[in-house]
Amino acid sequence: MTISSWVRPALSHDLSSLHIPLGLGFWETPSADELLYGTRQARLDSGGALLIVLIALGAAVAVIQPRRFSVLAGVLLATTVLVNAVMILNHPVLTELLDDEYRQRQHIARALTVTSLEGNGIVRTSNTRLGAWSSPPDVAPHYDLFHGWQYLLCGQWLIAWAGLGTFAARAGGMGRRLRWLMLWIFVGVGMSGLLGWDRLHAEYHWNRARALETQLQHEAARQSLRKALAWFPPLEQLERTWLLSGKLDCAQRRNTPQARFLLAQEWADAPASLRLVQSLEDIARLEHPTHQGQAPRRTTEEFDPVFRARDELQGAEAMLDTAHPVLDRQLARVWAEIGQHYFQRAPMVTASETGRSRYWTHFHLMAAYDAWQTALRSRPSRYDCQLLSGMVLRRTCPDRPELLEAAYLPLLEALADNAVRAQLLNFLGDAWFEAGQVNQARAYYARSYETYCLPKFINFHAQKGLGGL
């Protein structure tokens, strides 16, 4: 349990406690992208290494002095609390990447639902890997300090088992055991506060800046924000920091990348009614969408909010000398939405359609494909764009299943969500079956059924494929 899965992403493979450094500054800390998507290696400054050393020393001491077992169990409990808390406090960017993966997974589920290629729907928004107790990023508080706790897996169970061992190892009555247990929990919380002091201090100044911004004290808010970034520089790579800085810049009429990022976020989150707006104003355009009594005009791509968000983000990138991860993530998200915009406009191709309708179908599909490929150039880890690009290949090249296979096999190795993997295998089986290759299709249907089939989520697609063959 100490070296097993401690962090569970929605799509990627789990992270072990040996892979995540404590971030104490003694060694160089890799970026969040390298931790989640790079080559994973065991680190000496990780929480898992600390727990392994502690357990080994504790076992030797317990053999020599068995009476110290209750103290050793308490030390293990405090250290486990420390490792869990520090993993959350010192890696806020990793938590933001995990939230982004969760949104990608929900995007995949919704995209498969609205198309005719989703089979019987084994990929749904309700059967994620995080469990029913987790709160989605869109529902959870955006500024919750311990929001990343829902992604922890075995670390929570290790706290429970260490607490049970501490409670059972202490001699005496119930009250004495409970006091002993709470003592070591408080010790762990105290050590977590000391090692995560920079983040806690930075969050204090960050929340103070947000409060001052709501009171229209912009200069004081900007000073508090500078103090927060000075205490904990990784906060600068969070979207919420860019949004707060953008609010301050917009209030003071400053043309900065952060201000454009804020406008892009507002355009991307605009409700459906704003898709009928054709105003070119920067700030007032979101305050007065339509005038009463006027008939809404037909929208065009030029005035669609998602396309305006793309233009704002591209303008923000042009103002910077180098690429910024916050802009890259948001721009890839917007390109994914643009691809979905084109993809839903393309009807299914049937044998009864004329050549002209087939051409326009392929036109919208290839526009969606280009948008998703652009998103992948900004963020190669956009699994939803990789999956949906493969769906375009299947529609436009039905007689070449090897193209779909070349696109999906690397994705199958990178994904850990069995429901999504099973759906990909079903798509590969369908592609080979339509190409007349029955043996390859049978192999993929069998792999899909073995990968995912539960009593509540039955893989009917794979069953029908095997039964038909």
N, C-alpha and C positions, 0 to 999 in steps of 0.2 A: 504493500500500500504506500510506502514511503517513496518509492521510485516509479510508481505507476502513473496513470493519467491524473494530472492535477488541474489542467485547464482544458475545457472542452469547447472548441469552436463549433459553429453551426454546420460548417461544411468541411473544413480541413481536418487533418488528423490531430489527435490529442497531443498536448504538450506535457512532458514529464516535469517533475520538480527539479530534475537535473539539468533541464534546458533553460530555465528561467533564472537569471541572476538576481540577487537581492538588490542590486543597484545602490550599493553603499559607497561607490566612488573609488574603491581600492583597485579595481580592474576596469578596463574599458568595457562599457556596456553597449552591446549591439542595439541597433534600431529595432523598433517593433516589427517592421517588415521583414527584417532578417530573422527575428525570432519565430515569426509565424509561417513565413514562406521560404526561408532560406534553409541551408543545410543545418540540421540540428545536431549539436554536439554537447556532451556532458561538460559542465563547467564546475571549477573548484569553488567559485563564489556563488553557487546556487543554493537554494534552500534545501534541496535534496541532499547535497553533499554535507551540509551542516547537520541534518538529521541523521545521516548515516554515521558520521563521526560520533555524534552524541549517543546513539543507540549502541555502538560498539563499546565506547567507554563505559556506558551505563551497565552493559551486560557484564563487563569485567569487574566493575565495582560490586555489582549485585552478587557475583559468585564469591568474592572475598568477604564482603560485609552485607549479608542478607537483610540486616535491620535497616539499611539505607534504601530499601526498595521503594518505600513510599515517597522519599525525597526525589529519587530518580524518576519515578512516574510523574511527579509534579513538575520537575524540570522539563521532561519531554512534553507535557501538556503546554507549559508556557512557551516553549520553543515552537511548537506546532502553531499556536495562536500567532506568534510573532511572524513565522514564515508566511502564513496565509495573509495576514494583514499587510505585510511589506510587499508581497507580490501585487496586491491591489493598489497600494498607495504609490509605489515607485514606478508603476507602469501604466499611466493613464492612456497613453497612445495605443498600447496593446488592447486595452478595453474598448477604445473607439474602433479599432480594426475588427474586433469581435462583434461589435454592434453592426458594422457594415456587412460582415458575413451573414449575420442574421437577416438583414434586409435583402441581401442577395437571395437567400434561400426562400424568403417569402415572395420575392419577385419571380423566381422560378416556378413556385407553386401556382401563382396567379396566372402566369403565362401559359402553363400547361392546361389550366382549367378553361381558358377562353379559346383554345385551339382545338381542332379535331384530332390532334396527334397525341392527346394525353391518355389514351386508353381508358381504363376505368378509374383513374385518379388515385394511384398509390402515393403520389407526392401531394401532400396537402399542407395547409398552413398550420394544422394542429398536430402533426406527427414529426416535430423537429427532434433533434438529439438533446435539447436542453432540458426537457422535462416539463411537466405541467406547472411546477412551482416557480418557474422563471417568468419574469415580466419582460415583454418585448421592449426594445429601445424606444419605440414610438409611444409607449404607454408609461414606462418608468420615468421618474424625474430626471430631467436632462442634466441637472447639476448635482446629482447624488454622488457623494464622495465614495461610497462603497457600492456603487452600481455594478462593478465587476465581480462582486461576490457570487452572482448567479452562474458565472462561468466556471467556478471552482468545482471540482468533483471529489477526488479522493482526499483532498486536504480537509474538507468538512468532516468526512467520516473518520479521519485520523484524530481530529479534535474530540469527536464523540468517544472513540475507543480509548484515547489517552485520558479523557476525563473519567470514564468508567474505571480504568485501572487506578487512577489516583484516588478515587472514592473508595474502591475496594481494598486498596493497600493500606489505608490508614486505620489503625486500631482505635477502638472507642465506639461511642454511640453515634446515632444518626446526626445529631447536631455538630459534633466534633468533626465528623467526616465531611459534612457540607461546608463548614468553615474552612477546612483544609483545601477542599476543591475550589472554593471561591478565591482563596488566597492566591493560588497559582494561576487562576484565570486573570486576576488583577495584575499579577506580575507580568504575564504575557501581554496584556493590554498596555501596561506601562512601558515595557520594552518596545512595543510596536510604535507607541507615540514618540519615543526617543529616536528610533531609527527612521521614522517617517516624519520627523519634525519639519524638515524643509517643505515637504508637500503640504502639511497641515498649515504651516505659517503662510505659504503661498495661497492656499485656498481661502484663508481668512482675508487676505488683501484682495483676492479676486472677487469674493462675495461682497466685500465693502465697495469695490469699484462698481459692481452691478447695482448695489443699492444707491450709490451716489449718482449713477447714470439715470436711474428712475426719478431722482430728485432734481434733475437738470443741472447738476454740479459737474460739468464735463471736465474741467481742468483737474479738479480733485479726484475724479474717477480715473483720469488718465494717469495721474501719479500713483494711485493705488495699484493700477494694472501694471505699471512699470515695476513696482516693488514685488508684485506677485511673480513676474517673470524673472526678476533678479534672484528670488529665493529658489525658484524651481523652473529652470529654462524649458523643460519639456512641455510645459503648459502652452508654449507658443505654437506647438504643432497640433493643438486641439481646435476643432471647428468652433466650439463655443467661445474660445478666446478671439478668434477672427471675427465672429459675429458681434461680440461686445466691442471690440476695437472699431469695427465698421459702423456701429451705432454712434460711437463718439465722433468718428470722422464725418459721417453724414450730418450729424447735428451741427458741426462746425464748418460744413460745406467744404470738406477737403476731398480732393480726388485722389484716393489711395487704392491700392489693391484690396485692402480690407473693406472699404466702402463698396467697391464693385462686388466683392464676395457677398456682402449683405444683400445687395439688390438681386444678385443671382439666386440667393437662397429664397428670397421673397417670391421671385418669379417661379422658381421650381416648386414651391409650396402653395402656389396660387390655387384657389378653388376653381371648380369647373366654370363658374359664371364669368370669371375673368378671361376666359378664352374667347369671349366676344368683344373684348376691348381692342381698340385700334389707336389708342393714345400713345404718344412718344415721350411723354413727360417721365422724369426719373423717379421722383418721390410721390407726387400727387397722383400718378397713374394708378397706384394701388389703393388710394383712398376714395376715389370716385370712379368706380368701374363703368357705370352707365348713368344716363340722365333719365329721370322719370318721364314717361310718355313717349320716349323714342324707341322705335323698333330696333332691336339689335341687328347689327350688320354681320354678314357672313365672315367668319374668321379665315385668315390665310396663315401660311407657315411663317411669314415675316413677323406677324404679330402674336404668334402663339407663345405663351409664357415659357415653355420649355426651350424654345429657340432663342428667346430673349435672354434666358439664363445662360445659355451657351455663349452668346455674344458678350455678356458681362464678364464671364470667366475668362474668355480668351483675351479680353481687354486687360483684365487683372494680370494675366500671365505676361502680356506684352510689357507691362510696367516693371516687371522683375527681371533681373539679369539671369537668374537661374530658376529652375523648376522648384516648386514648393509642394511638399506632400499633401497639404490641405487642399490646395487648388487641384492637384492631380486627382485626388479622390472625388472631389465634387464634380470636376469636369467629366470624369469617367461615369459617374452616376447620371449626369445629365445626358451624355451620349447614349447610355443604356435606355433612358426614357425616350429619346428620339428614335432609337431603333424600334422600341415597342410601338411607338406612334405609327411608323411606317408598316410594321409587321401586321398590325391589326387592320390596316386598310387594304391588305392584299387578300383577295378571295382565294379559295382553293381552286386548283386547276383540275378540270374534268375533261373527259374526251369529247364532250359535246360543245366545248367552247371554241370560238373562232380564233384565228391567229392573232387578231388585234387584241382581244381580251386576254389572251395568253401573254402577249407582250407587256401589257400594263400590269398584269399580275407579277411578272418577273421584274418589272421596273421597281415596284414598291418593295419586293423582297430583297433585291440587290441594294436598294437604298438602306433598308434595315441592316443588311449584312455589312455595308460600309460603315454605318454608324457604330455597330458593335465592334468591328475591327479597330476603329478609331479609339473606342473606349479601352480596348485591350492594349493599344500602344501606350496609353497613359497609365493604365494599371493592368499589368499582365495577370494579376490575381483575380480578375473579375470572372468568377466561375459561371455566373449567369449569362454573360455575353458569349463565353465559349460554348455553352450548351445551346443557346438560341441560334448562334451562327451555324451550328451543325444542323438544326432544324431547317434553316434556309437551304443548306446544301442538299438535304434530302428532298426538298420540294423542287429545287431547280435542276438537280442532277439525279433523277430517280434511277437511272440505269448505271450509275457509278457508285456502288455502295462502299468501295474502297476509300473514297474521299471522306465519307462519314466515319469510317473506321479509323482513318488516320487522325481525324479531329477529336474523336471521343476516347480512344485508348489512353492517351496521356491524361485526359481529364478523369478517367476511371481510377487511375493510380493516385491522383492528387486528392480525390474526394474520399471522405469517410462516412458520409450520410448514405446508408444502405438503401433508403427509399429512392433517392436520386440516382444512385448507381444502378439499381434495378430498372428504373425507367430508361436510362441510357442503353442498357443491354436490350431492353424491349425494342427500342428504336433501331438498334443495329440488327436485331432479328428480323424486324419488318423490312428493313432495307435489303437485306440479303434474300429474303423470301420473294419480294417483288422483283428482284433481279433473276429469280429462278434458281438460286443456289440454296437448295433445301438443307443440306448438311450443315452449312455455316449458320443458317437461321436456327436450326434445332439446337445447336451448341449454345447460341446466345440466349435463346429462350430458357434453356435449362439453367444456365448461369444466373439469369435473372430470378428464376423461381428459388434457387438456392440462396441467393443474396437477400431477398426480402419477401416474406410471406407470413403474415401474422393473422391471428383469428379476427381481429378488428379491421385489418387492412390486408385483404386477400389480393394477391397478385393475379387477378383474372386475366390480364393481358398475356402473361407468360403461360398460364394454363390453357388459354384458347390457342395460343401459338403451338404449344406441344400437342394439344389434342388434334389440331388441324393437320399436323404433320404425321 
